Amino acid sequence: MDVQGSLKQIYAVFQFIKGDTLLLPTAEDYRKLGFLMRRLHDVADQVQEKVAEDWPGWSRPLYDTVTLIEKPLQQLISASFLTEEDRACCIKTAKQIKGQLKQIGLGKRQFVHGDFHVGNILVTHDQWVCLDFDECGWGPRSFDIGTVRLHMRAADHLAKMWPFFSQGYGKKLSEEEIRLGTALRIFYMSGKIPIRQDIEMVRREPAERIRRYMRFINDEITG
């Protein structure tokens, strides 16, 4: 806040990087994206082993069932623009996800970026830089992987591009873990739609966007 009482935004600037975004990612781009995510996860594991119990990073958000299912569900069923049929679908979908969780479990709690996709990659002449760690926290690695799958589904690129990302990531999670993590990611993002009506893209046909996400989740869960 300045001397006149008006709010200001504060930014942490580490380094200015000049680069470009991946507007039309290729198969090779997705392979490289998978490799970069795997590298981020591996380095995060190495850091986690060395930090103390009072490390500030432990206070980052926890992506547990409350964050990924319960809170989003409450936001969805409270959305005034949804019909009763839509709300019933959201409740049914949440129950389906919980059913999968009982069988598979949430997985090991590890560092996740929280919003890892091609839109948060800056390409320079000699490297890729990962941006936007605002949502980083602790949760299952399949949650990060699910972010990429959501973006692929939304662009209708999943069947074509997923094998390349998977090859780049390398470390094998089971298909069930990946599909569950993706379902959790999509449900989490669905719950943001009613509370992010300040964003132009979200504000356009929010009910239809949620219905589409519920269909995505069903496709992931049913295989």
N, C-alpha and C positions, 0 to 999 in steps of 0.2 A: 504494500500500500504506500502511495506517495504522500507528501505533506498535505495535499488537498483531500486525501481520503479516497481517491479513486484506485480501483484495483489494477494491478499490472501483471502481465504474464512473465514468468521467470524461466529462462532456458539455461541448460547446462551445455556448454559448447566445448567439445574436446578437440575437434579437428575439422577443418573445412575440407570436404571431399567433392571434387568435381566428377560427375559421372552421369550415366543414363539409366533409365528404368527399362525393364523387359516388357515391352508392350505386346509382343507376339512371341512368347517363349517357344523354343523348339524342343525336340526330344532330347537333344544334347544339353540344352539349358536345364531341363528337368532332372537329367542325370546329375548334373553339377549341383543343382539345388539339393538333391538328396545327399550328396557327398558333404555339402556345406552344413546341412542340418546334423548329420552324423558327427562331423568334426566339432560342431558347437556342443553337442551332447557329451562327447568324450572329454573335451576340455573342461566342461562344467563338472563332470564327475571327478576329474583330477583336482580341481579347486576345492570341491566339497570335502574331499578327504583331508585337506590341509587346514581348513579354517576352524576357528575356535567356537565354543558354544555360544559366545556372546557376539558373534559376527552379525552385523546388521542385516545381511542378506537373508537370514532365517525368518525375518519378519515380512517377506514378500507374500503375496496372496497364496492361499492354499486352494488348489483345485480339487475339492472333495465332492462328495455327493450333494452336500448342501449347496455349494456354489454352482455345480454343474446341472443339478436336477431340481432341487426344491425351490430355490430362489427364482430361477427362470420360469418354473411352472406357475408360481404365484403371479409373476409379471404377466404371463400369458393369459391366465384365466381372469385377470383384472382388466385386460385390454378392452376398452369400450367398442372398438371397431370389429371385434371378432363376434361371430354368431355363436349360439349355444352349441351348434354342431361342431364348430371350430374348437371350442373349449373342450368338448368331449373328446375330440381327436387328440388334443394336446395331453389330456389326462391319460388317455389310453396309451399314447406314445411313451409317456414318462413311465408307466407301469411296465411296458415292454422293455425299456432300457434297464429298469431295476431288475427285471427277470434275467436279463443277460448278465447283469452284475453279480447276481447270486451264483451263476454258473461259472463265470470267468474271474470275477474280482476286478478291482480297480487297477491293480498292478502296483509296482514299486513307486514310491513317491520320490521323484527326482526333479532337477531343475528343468523347466520348460520355458521357451521363449514366449509363448502365449499368443503370437500373431505372426507366425512364420509362413510367408508366401511370397510369390514373385514380386508383388507390389511393394514389399519391404526390402527389396534387394537393389543396391546401387552398383552398377557395372562401371568400372574404371578401365583404363587401358591395360592394366596388368592384374586386376583382382576384382573379386566380388566383395561387397561390404553389406553386412546385415544391419538393418536399421530397426527403430521403433521397439524398444524393450519395455514400453510402458506397462505391458500386461505380464511381464515375466514373473514366474513364481514357482510353486512346487506342485507337481502332479504327475500323472502317468505320461510316459513318452508318446504313447499312442494319441494323446490329446494334441501334441504338436504335429504329428503325422496327419491327424485328422483335419487340421487346418488346410493342408495342401490338398487333401482329397475333396474337401468342400469346395475349394476354388476350382478344382478340375471338374467337379460335377456341375457347378454353376456355369462353366464355360463349355460344357458338353465335351470335355477332353479326357474324361477319366479312363475309358477303355483304351484310348490311344497312348496316353502319356504316363499312366500309372506304372507300367512295367519299367520305364526308364528311371523314374524317381526311385522306385524300390531298388533297382539295381545300384543306383548311386548311394543310397543309404546303407545298403549292405547288411547290416546287422538285422537278423531275422526275428521279428515279432510274429506271433501266430496271426493267421488271417482273422481269427475271432477277436483277438486283442485289438487289431487295427480297425476292424469294423466297429467295435464297441467304442473305441476312442474317438472315431469319426462321428458316431451317433451322439456321443457326449458333447463334442465340439459344436455340432450343428444345433443341438438343443440349447446349449449355452448361448449361442449367437441368436437363436430365435427369441430367447427371453430378453435380449437387448433391444429388439425392434420396438416394443411399446414405449420404452423409456428413452429412445434416441430419435424422436421425431424432429429434432433440430437439424438432422442431416438430410439433405435433399434426396439422396439415393434411397435412404431408408423410408422417407416420408411418402414416396411414390408407391401406392398400392401395398401398404404394409400387411393387410390380411392375406393377400395372394402370395406375398413373399413367405409368410409363415406357413401357409398351406404347402407351398413348394418345398420348404425345409422339412416339413413333416413327411412328405413323400420321399425325400432324400434319405431320411432316417430309416424309414420302412425298407427302402432298397438296401441299406447297409445291414440292417438287422436280419432281414430274410435272405440276404445273399443273392 
